[in-house]
Amino acid sequence: MLASGSPAPDLGLEDTTGQAWRLSHHRGVHNVLLYFMRSTSCPICNRHVRDLVAQQFGFDDDNIHVAIVIPEGREAGLAWKTRRGIPFPVLSAGTARPYESIGLTRKGFGSIQQSGTVLVDLDGIVRHAHGATLPLNSYDKKGLAAAIDFMLGRSTR
């Protein structure tokens, strides 16, 4: 998993319209919060996304661009986004391997895809990275809130 304080990889993804999406395009413009879902059918991941949607205005006020990364293709992502009314960009991997590039896979008897969150600041530095094999543990709301406060200079560690 990525370490806080490390440079974020320049992820190359595509949105549900087929447009290219690169993390580097956001550098210097706004902070980015990526939530990596295990799948769009995961009820716990969907609950985490609902929580992110409920916090949308706070993220907007803090200049945080939220994007949801899914393992499914863009057509499935568009159907899910539309059905759920997701206001954030929904990104799919295309030919890239974003889960692997940030450390959200676990090797064992095969490969297990994990879910998690990554917060990247304006300078492209990771400020929070948290992942887990069990979706229940993949979204650390308190840790994320503390990282946002620290990143924005609202508190000290």
HELIX and SHEET records of a PDB file:
HELIX    1   1 LEU A   23  HIS A   26  5                                   4    
HELIX    2   2 PRO A   43  ALA A   54  1                                  12    
HELIX    3   3 GLN A   56  ASP A   61  1                                   6    
HELIX    4   4 ARG A   74  ARG A   84  1                                  11    
HELIX    5   5 PRO A   98  SER A  101  1                                   4    
HELIX    6   6 PRO A  135  ASN A  137  5                                   3    
HELIX    7   7 LYS A  141  MET A  151  1                                  11    
SHEET    1   A 7 ALA A  20  ARG A  22  0                                        
SHEET    2   A 7 GLY A  12  ASP A  15 -1                                        
SHEET    3   A 7 VAL A  90  SER A  92 -1                                        
SHEET    4   A 7 ILE A  64  ILE A  70  1                                        
SHEET    5   A 7 ASN A  31  PHE A  36  1                                        
SHEET    6   A 7 SER A 115  VAL A 120 -1                                        
SHEET    7   A 7 VAL A 126  ALA A 132 -1                                        
SHEET    1   B 2 THR A 105  LYS A 107  0                                        
SHEET    2   B 2 SER A 111  GLN A 113 -1                                        
END                                                                             
